[in-house]
Amino acid sequence: MVTTAAVAPAPVKEADKKVELMKEIRAHEVAIGELNNLPPSRVVYQKTCNLFFRKSIKLAVTSEQKQIDLAKSRLEKLDLA
């Protein structure tokens, strides 16, 4: 008779979390750089969940900057822990 035990997922290491947060921050920085290279009259589509919303470049840059700030604060919390 063969029995199977439930295998718990391996805990994510703190170093892995830091690397993922740094990648996320870098991706948002690249997005801001790309948005800043577009003409101001352009509109962009920003994905929120599974939907795309039409926004001005200024609003999209602001949103990306907020995401950077959130990721940096999470990174600081990891460093303090």
N, C-alpha and C positions, 0 to 999 in steps of 0.2 A: 504494500500500500504506500502510495506517494502522498505526502502532505506538502502543502505550500504555505509559507508564512508571508504575511504582508511585509513588504520591504518599505521602510520609511525613507523618504527622500533625503539625500545627503544635505547637511546644513550648508548654506551658502557662506563661504568664507568672507570675512570683512574685507580682505584685499580684493576679492572679486567684485564686491559691491562698489568699492572705491573706483576700480577700473571702469565699471559700467557707468558710474556717475560721471567720470571724466570724459568718457566717450559721448555721453548724452550732452554734456556741456559743450564739447567741441562741435557736435552736430548742430546745435542751436547757434553757435558762433558762425559757422559756415553759412547757415540759412540767413542770418542777418547780413553777412557779407554779400550774399547773392541778391538779397532784397534791395540792398543799398545801391547795387549796380543797375537796377531797373529804372526806366524813366518814371518820374513822379505821376504821370497821367495814367500809368498802367494800374490795373486791378489784379489782385492775386486771389487764389483760392487756398484756404487754409483748412486742413483736415482736423476735425474735432470728433473724436470717437470714430464712427464710420460714415460721417457726413462731411461734405465739403461746403464751406461758407465763403462767399465772395466778400473780400475786404480790401481796404486801401492798403498801400504799402506801409504807411505810417502805423496803422493799427496792427498789421502783421508783425512789424518790427517790435512794437511794444509788447505784443503777446509773446514773441520769442524771448525778449529780454526778461519777462516775468518767469518764463520757464528756466532760464539760466539762473536767475536769482533763487528759485526754489531748489534747483539741483545743487547749487553751491551751499545753501543752508543745510541740506541733507548731508552733504559731504563734510561740512563742519561738525555736524552732530556725530558722524561716524568717527571723526578724528578725536573728538572729546571723550567718546565712550571707551 
